[in-house]
Amino acid sequence: MIVDVHIHFLSPHALDAVRKAPDRYGVRVLDGPRPRLVVGAEPETRPLLEPLYTLDPHLAFLSAQGIDTAVFGPLMDVGGYSLAPGAGAAWSRLQNEALAASLTEAGGHHRGLAAVPLQDPKGAAAELRHAVTALGLRGAMVDPNALGRPLGDRDLDPFWAAAAELGAPVVLHPFLLEAVERFGRHYLHNLVGYPFETTLAAASLILGGTLDRFPALDVVLVPGGGFLPSHIRR
């Protein structure tokens, strides 16, 4: 079986719900030729490419490439970690329920990863449990930069404990970066910044003892493990 484990998708069901009740989720949709989102007080997102919120292009591509199953994760641009806990929980729940609905409509051949409100570790644990046990999602995808909080911080242990207990892999996928002026040229925010964030988070989980406290925890590092494979001896 061939499995693609790295796809981002925001269900159109979530966009429709936000259009109707933006205050509930702390998120607004700016419609145009391509929609943009505003999450809380964050800057508006880049215009969304069609495959980020339309499933058919993915299904056609997967079929043409002979890929049996894909794992769809959340769009990290709109993680919503800056939202108040209530809105953050509502936004994560909406994304997860909408993703599960879209995957069911597509025939149930593909799998999903949950968004979680990482600003509230207990809420993130609760949402992961709901996503896995009630919605059938297989794990979670989180940003390694939890608004500056190291992922190895013990305050995040309720989330890691839930992931370990559920056997739910957690994919670390960078989006937020520290302000580094030299990243601005040559696409270095992507080429260097994202692997750096992944490596920083992995080091925090190792040196902060998270992997020792939760030995059953499965963590997936993208892109390519960051710099950890080449720097593990250091």
Backbone torsions as a table, in degrees:
resi	resn	phi	psi	omega
1	MET	NA	135.2	177.7
2	ILE	-102.9	125.6	-175.9
3	VAL	-124.8	129.6	172.8
4	ASP	-98.1	117.1	-172.4
5	VAL	-103.5	11.1	-172.4
6	HIS	-138.6	82.1	175.7
7	ILE	-133.7	139.7	176.6
8	HIS	-106.1	139.4	-176.2
9	PHE	-158.0	134.0	173.7
10	LEU	-118.1	112.0	-173.8
11	SER	-59.4	138.8	174.9
12	PRO	-61.0	-23.0	175.6
13	HIS	-62.3	-36.1	177.7
14	ALA	-68.4	-41.3	178.1
15	LEU	-61.8	-42.5	-180.0
16	ASP	-63.0	-41.8	-179.7
17	ALA	-65.6	-39.4	179.6
18	VAL	-66.5	-38.1	177.2
19	ARG	-58.1	-35.7	-176.5
20	LYS	-82.5	-30.4	-174.2
21	ALA	-144.0	64.7	-176.8
22	PRO	-62.0	-34.4	-177.2
23	ASP	-67.0	-30.1	-179.5
24	ARG	-64.4	-36.0	-174.2
25	TYR	-104.6	-9.0	-176.1
26	GLY	69.4	23.3	-174.8
27	VAL	-133.8	140.3	176.6
28	ARG	-123.7	148.1	174.3
29	VAL	-104.6	127.4	173.9
30	LEU	-103.0	103.6	-176.1
31	ASP	-80.2	149.3	179.4
32	GLY	-175.9	-161.1	175.9
33	PRO	-53.3	-36.9	171.0
34	ARG	-135.0	130.8	-175.7
35	PRO	-68.1	151.9	170.7
36	ARG	-126.2	158.1	178.9
37	LEU	-121.5	150.0	171.3
38	VAL	-121.3	117.4	-178.6
39	VAL	-103.6	111.2	-178.4
40	GLY	56.8	-130.2	178.9
41	ALA	-97.0	11.4	179.8
42	GLU	-73.1	157.9	174.2
43	PRO	-60.5	151.3	178.3
44	GLU	-62.4	150.0	-178.7
45	THR	-73.1	167.3	168.2
46	ARG	-62.9	155.4	174.0
47	PRO	-57.8	134.4	-175.0
48	LEU	-78.4	127.2	172.4
49	LEU	-65.8	148.6	-174.6
50	GLU	-54.5	-42.2	-179.1
51	PRO	-64.9	-15.4	179.2
52	LEU	-74.2	-17.9	179.7
53	TYR	-137.3	12.1	178.6
54	THR	-129.9	123.7	-172.4
55	LEU	-80.1	-30.7	-173.0
56	ASP	-56.4	-43.4	178.5
57	PRO	-58.5	-36.7	178.1
58	HIS	-66.4	-44.9	-177.2
59	LEU	-62.8	-39.8	178.5
60	ALA	-66.0	-43.0	179.9
61	PHE	-64.2	-46.6	-178.4
62	LEU	-60.6	-42.1	179.2
63	SER	-64.2	-43.6	-178.2
64	ALA	-65.7	-31.1	-178.1
65	GLN	-89.4	-3.2	-179.2
66	GLY	73.0	26.9	178.9
67	ILE	-88.6	125.2	-172.6
68	ASP	-76.4	-43.0	-173.9
69	THR	-143.9	142.9	176.4
70	ALA	-124.1	152.7	176.8
71	VAL	-112.4	114.9	-176.3
72	PHE	-96.0	122.9	177.7
73	GLY	-108.2	168.7	-178.7
74	PRO	-68.9	163.0	175.1
75	LEU	-82.6	113.2	-170.4
76	MET	-70.7	-18.5	176.8
77	ASP	-59.1	-25.9	-172.9
78	VAL	-120.4	34.7	-179.3
79	GLY	-57.2	-35.7	174.3
80	GLY	80.4	24.3	-179.6
81	TYR	-66.6	-17.9	179.8
82	SER	-83.2	-9.5	-178.7
83	LEU	-72.2	155.3	171.2
84	ALA	-60.9	153.0	-174.0
85	PRO	-52.7	-41.1	-179.3
86	GLY	-63.7	-48.3	178.7
87	ALA	-66.8	-38.6	178.7
88	GLY	-61.6	-41.5	178.7
89	ALA	-65.7	-41.9	179.8
90	ALA	-65.1	-39.5	-179.2
91	TRP	-67.9	-43.0	177.3
92	SER	-63.8	-43.8	179.6
93	ARG	-60.8	-42.9	179.1
94	LEU	-61.6	-47.6	180.0
95	GLN	-57.9	-42.2	-175.3
96	ASN	-71.9	-43.2	177.9
97	GLU	-65.2	-39.4	179.6
98	ALA	-67.4	-40.5	177.4
99	LEU	-62.5	-46.1	-180.0
100	ALA	-60.2	-39.9	179.1
101	ALA	-64.9	-43.6	-179.7
102	SER	-64.1	-40.7	-179.9
103	LEU	-67.6	-35.6	175.6
104	THR	-65.0	-42.7	178.7
105	GLU	-62.9	-28.3	-179.9
106	ALA	-82.6	4.3	175.8
107	GLY	107.5	-4.9	176.8
108	GLY	75.3	16.5	-178.4
109	HIS	-85.0	-16.3	-174.0
110	HIS	-114.7	165.7	-173.7
111	ARG	-118.9	167.1	-177.2
112	GLY	-135.0	156.1	174.4
113	LEU	-115.8	141.3	-173.4
114	ALA	-84.0	149.2	162.4
115	ALA	-88.0	143.6	179.0
116	VAL	-135.5	149.3	178.5
117	PRO	-81.9	83.2	-171.0
118	LEU	-66.4	-14.7	176.3
119	GLN	-68.1	-15.7	178.5
120	ASP	-127.9	91.3	-172.7
121	PRO	-55.5	-40.3	178.5
122	LYS	-67.7	-38.5	176.0
123	GLY	-66.2	-36.5	176.9
124	ALA	-64.5	-40.4	177.7
125	ALA	-63.2	-43.7	-179.7
126	ALA	-64.1	-40.7	-179.3
127	GLU	-68.8	-37.4	176.8
128	LEU	-63.4	-42.2	178.1
129	ARG	-60.5	-44.9	179.6
130	HIS	-63.6	-44.3	-176.9
131	ALA	-62.3	-39.7	-176.8
132	VAL	-79.6	-47.3	-172.0
133	THR	-83.7	-32.1	-176.4
134	ALA	-102.1	-32.5	-174.9
135	LEU	-102.5	-14.9	179.6
136	GLY	81.0	13.1	173.8
137	LEU	-72.4	157.3	-167.2
138	ARG	-102.2	-12.3	-178.5
139	GLY	-179.1	-152.7	-179.2
140	ALA	-139.1	158.8	171.2
141	MET	-125.5	126.8	-178.1
142	VAL	-130.1	157.1	175.7
143	ASP	-81.7	130.1	177.8
144	PRO	-60.3	-23.2	178.9
145	ASN	-100.5	92.4	-179.8
146	ALA	-84.8	64.1	-177.6
147	LEU	53.9	42.1	174.9
148	GLY	91.5	-8.9	179.4
149	ARG	-82.7	125.7	177.6
150	PRO	-62.2	139.9	-178.8
151	LEU	-67.7	-20.0	176.4
152	GLY	-83.8	2.4	177.3
153	ASP	-60.8	132.5	-178.4
154	ARG	-62.4	-22.7	178.2
155	ASP	-61.4	-23.2	179.7
156	LEU	-87.4	0.1	-176.7
157	ASP	-56.6	-35.5	178.1
158	PRO	-57.7	-36.6	178.7
159	PHE	-69.9	-47.2	-179.3
160	TRP	-64.0	-36.3	178.7
161	ALA	-62.7	-42.4	179.2
162	ALA	-64.3	-43.2	-179.9
163	ALA	-62.2	-42.0	179.5
164	ALA	-66.2	-43.7	-179.3
165	GLU	-63.5	-39.4	-178.1
166	LEU	-79.4	-13.0	-172.5
167	GLY	66.0	34.0	-174.8
168	ALA	-102.1	111.8	178.4
169	PRO	-61.1	146.8	176.0
170	VAL	-116.5	119.4	179.2
171	VAL	-92.3	124.6	175.5
172	LEU	-92.0	113.5	-177.5
173	HIS	-126.4	113.0	-174.3
174	PRO	-72.8	146.3	168.1
175	PHE	-143.4	-57.2	179.0
176	LEU	-70.0	135.0	179.3
177	LEU	-124.7	150.1	168.4
178	GLU	-65.5	153.8	-178.6
179	ALA	-74.6	105.6	177.0
180	VAL	-124.3	110.9	-173.5
181	GLU	-58.6	-36.8	-176.3
182	ARG	-71.8	-10.7	174.5
183	PHE	-73.6	-12.2	-170.3
184	GLY	-69.6	-25.7	-177.6
185	ARG	-101.7	152.5	172.2
186	HIS	62.2	25.4	177.8
187	TYR	61.6	27.5	-175.3
188	LEU	-69.7	-19.7	176.2
189	HIS	-61.1	-33.1	179.1
190	ASN	-86.3	-46.7	-174.2
191	LEU	-69.3	-35.6	-176.9
192	VAL	-115.1	-43.6	-174.6
193	GLY	-62.2	-45.9	-177.1
194	TYR	-68.2	-47.3	174.8
195	PRO	-60.2	-33.2	177.1
196	PHE	-62.0	-47.2	-179.7
197	GLU	-61.3	-41.2	178.4
198	THR	-62.4	-43.9	180.0
199	THR	-64.8	-41.8	179.2
200	LEU	-60.5	-44.0	-179.8
201	ALA	-66.5	-42.3	179.4
202	ALA	-62.2	-43.0	179.0
203	ALA	-63.1	-37.1	178.7
204	SER	-65.2	-41.9	179.6
205	LEU	-66.6	-35.5	179.9
206	ILE	-74.6	-55.5	-173.3
207	LEU	-75.7	-24.3	176.8
208	GLY	-80.6	-4.6	174.6
209	GLY	86.4	4.0	-178.3
210	THR	-59.7	-44.1	-178.6
211	LEU	-69.1	-25.1	175.1
212	ASP	-75.9	-38.6	-179.7
213	ARG	-71.2	-29.4	-177.2
214	PHE	-130.4	74.2	-174.3
215	PRO	-64.2	-18.3	179.3
216	ALA	-85.0	-1.1	-175.3
217	LEU	-71.3	133.2	174.1
218	ASP	-108.2	122.9	179.3
219	VAL	-123.0	132.1	179.4
220	VAL	-110.4	128.9	-175.5
221	LEU	-107.0	116.9	171.9
222	VAL	-123.1	147.6	2.1
223	PRO	-87.0	126.9	171.2
224	GLY	60.4	26.4	-178.2
225	GLY	81.0	7.2	-174.5
226	GLY	61.3	-142.3	178.1
227	PHE	-95.6	4.5	-175.3
228	LEU	-60.1	-45.3	-178.0
229	PRO	-56.9	-37.4	-177.7
230	SER	-87.8	-16.3	-175.4
231	HIS	-112.7	5.4	-172.9
232	ILE	-60.8	-34.0	178.8
233	ARG	-68.4	-36.7	178.0
234	ARG	-66.7	NA	NA
